[in-house]
Amino acid sequence: MKTLTILGAGWLGFELAIVLKNDFKIKVSSRTKDKLKMYEEEGFDSYILNEEDFTFLDKLLDTNYLFINFPPSKFEDYLSFLNKIYSSKKIKEIEKIIFISSTSIYPNIEGLFAEDYEINEPSSKIVFEAENLIKDKSDVIFRVAGLVGGSRYFGKRSANKVIEFPKTPINFVHRNDVINATKFVIDKNISGIFNLCSNTHPTKEEIYSFNSKKYGFEKPIFLESGNFLNRLIDGTKIEKEGFTYKYENPFEF
């Protein structure tokens, strides 16, 4: 059985490990000790990895497949941390490296954004810099849209809050589709940069209102405005490789 290492076993990474544990031997990293017991109870080899402690990096990188998912906001120096990982001699021995980026790399302007868009003014500078740092050493870069699934759903954090530009379309992808896409690129030995985003784009008002009834939270206060930013992420490139999104209708999942 081949090994899959997940660096950053949080809300996405831990679920990925759970789903794929029958297909791979799983190694995971944690920034703190408090989650190690939980990981080990699931049968995962678990190691500490953070900005101060790289003791077990070589063990983590002794793997067939590597999945890297670290939110930049969790680090004092995100780029330095990534550089330390990618500078390891073990990196060159890994069959496939999958790096989780974000659609915030695209500018915050109107348009339909595909992977070949030339980025000059990213919404997130740190995401842009991170991609430039790792792109030549990664086989797959997933630019992930807003993540939903599990206990995360649209509007939950906006209950009874004022929402401007309610006609703005939402770019999202379900956590399970990210997991399925990860398994897909490994199984099919596919490389490249891919947006992961549903092709359905409900407005904030539509889905927040729907979920307020479904989940019983206070409906947000929508400021009526004819203005909105029609910024859409094109998630079809990976479909052309044969992948199918299974969670495209947010009114059903």
N, C-alpha and C positions, 0 to 999 in steps of 0.2 A: 504493500500500500504506500502510495506516495504521500509526501508531507506538504501541508499548507500552513504557512506561518502568517498570522494576523497581527500586525503591529497596530495597536489601537483597538482593543476589544471592548468598545463602548456600545452604544445603542445599536449601531449597525454591525460592527465587527463581531460582537458576541452572538448576535442572532445568526450571522453568517456561519460562525463556528458551530452553532447548534444544528443548523440545517445540513451542513456538509460533513458532520463528524462521522457519518457512516461511509463516506466516499474517500476521506483522507485522514491521515494521522494529523492531528491539529496541535499547533503550538501557538500560544498567544502571549502578548506582552501586556503589562499593566504599569501605569505610572506610580501606583501606590500598592502597599501590601494588602490593603483591606479586601481586595477582590480576588486575591490569589486562591483562597480556599474555595470560593464559589466556582472558579474556573477548574480547579483540580477535581472537584466533585463531579464535574461533567466529563472527566477523563482527559482533559487537555493538559499538555505540558505548559507550565506557566512560569513566566520570568518577569522580573522588574526591568523596566526600561524607561528612563527619563533623562532630562537634561543633565543631571548630576551623576547618573549611574548607567554606564554602558557595559557593566561587567559581563552580562549574559548575551551581548549582541551577537557574538559569533555562534552561539548555540541557536539563537533565534534564526540566524541567516543560514544555518545548515539545513536547507529545505529545498524542495522542488519548486514550490510556488510561493510567492510573497505578495501579500495584500497589505497596503499601507494606507491608513486612514487616521490622520491626526488633525483635529481642528486647530488652525493657526492661533486662535485666541487663547488656547490653553498654555502657550509657551512664551517665555521671556524672549527667546531668540529662535524662532521657528526655522529659519533658513539654516542656521548653524547646526541645529539638531538634525535636520534632513541631510545636510552635507556630511555629518558624522556617519550616518547610516550608509549613505551611498559611496562613501570613501572606503568602506570595508572591502578587503580583497574577496570576501565571500560573495559579494554582489554578482561578480562575473560568472559564478558557477550556477546561479539560479536559472531555472528553465523559463520562468515567466514572472515578471514583476508587474503588478497592477497597482496603480496609484490613484487614489481618490482625490480629485480636484473638485472645482465648483463652477457652476454657470455664472457665478459672480465675476468670473474672469472677463466676461463680455461687458461692454459699456452700458451705462444706464440711460440708454436712448431708445427711440422707437426703431423697430426693425425686426427682421427674422434672422436669428443668428445660428449659423451652421459652423461646423468645425473648421472650415477653410476661411472663415472671416479673419481679416488681418486686424489684430488687436493693437491699438495704439493708446487707448485710454480706458483701461480696465476699471470696472466698478471696484474691484478689490486689488490693490497693488500687491499685497502680500501673496495672494493666490497666483497672480501673474508671475511674480518673481520665483515662486516655488516651482511652477511648471517649467520655467526656463532653466532652473537649476537641475531638475531631474529628468527632463524629457528625453535626453540622449541615452539615459541609463534605465529607462522604463519601457516595457513592451506595450503596456496598455495604460492610457490615461482616461479615466471616466470623469467627465465634467457633469457633476450631479446637480440636478435642480432641487427645489425645496423638497425635503424628505417627509413623507407621511407614512402611516402604518402603525400597527400596534396601538399604543395609547396616544399617539400623535395624530391629531386631525385638525382640519382647517377651522379657524375661528375660536379655538379653545382659549387662546391667550388674549383674544380681542373682545371677550364678553363684556358688554356694557361700556366699551371704550369707543371713542370717536374714530371712525374710519374715513379717511379722505380718499377721494377718487375711487368710489366703490365699483366703477365700471372697469377697473383695471383687470386684465386677464391674469390668471395665476399659472406659473410654470412649476410643475411638481413631478415627482416620481415616487412610486411606492417602494418601500424598503425591500419587499420581496422581489420586485423587478430588478433592483440592484444586485441582489443575491443571485437571481437567475442569470443575469448578464455576466456575473463573475464566473459562474459555472460554465456558461456558454463559451466565453473566450478561452477558457482552459481546455474544455473538451474539443473545441474546433481549432485550437491553436491559432487564434486570431490576434493580431496586433494592430495598434493604431490609437488615435484619439477619438473618443466617442462621447457625444452628449447623451446623457440618460435623462430623458424628459418625456412625459406622456404627450401624446398628440392632441389631447383634450385640454382645453384652457378655459375653465369656467371663470366667471368674474368673481371678485371678492364678495360682492353682495349676494350673488346666487348661492355660492357654497357656504358662506358664513351663515346665511339665513336658514338654509336647509339643515345645517348641522346644529344650529341652536335649538331647533325643534327635536331633532333626532337624539341629541345628547342632553337636552334639558338645561342649557346654560343661557344666561341673559343675552339677548340679541344685541349685537353691536349697534352703535348709533352711526348711521351712514349720512355723511354730508353730501347732499345732492350736488353733483357737478357734472357738466357735460364733458369735462376734460379728463383724460386718462392717458397713461403711457402704454401704448400698444407694443410692448417689448416681448417678443415670443422666441422661445428656444426650440430649434428644430432637432427633434430626437430620432429622426428617421434613418440616419446613416447606418446604425447597427442593425436596423431591420433589413437593410439591403444585404446584410451578411447572413440573414436567415433567422434573426432573433425576433421574438414576438412578445410585446408587452402584454401582461395578463391583468394589469390593474389600471385600466385607462379611464374608467368611469367612477369618479369620486362620489357620485350619488348612490353607488351600489356597494362599495367596499367599506 
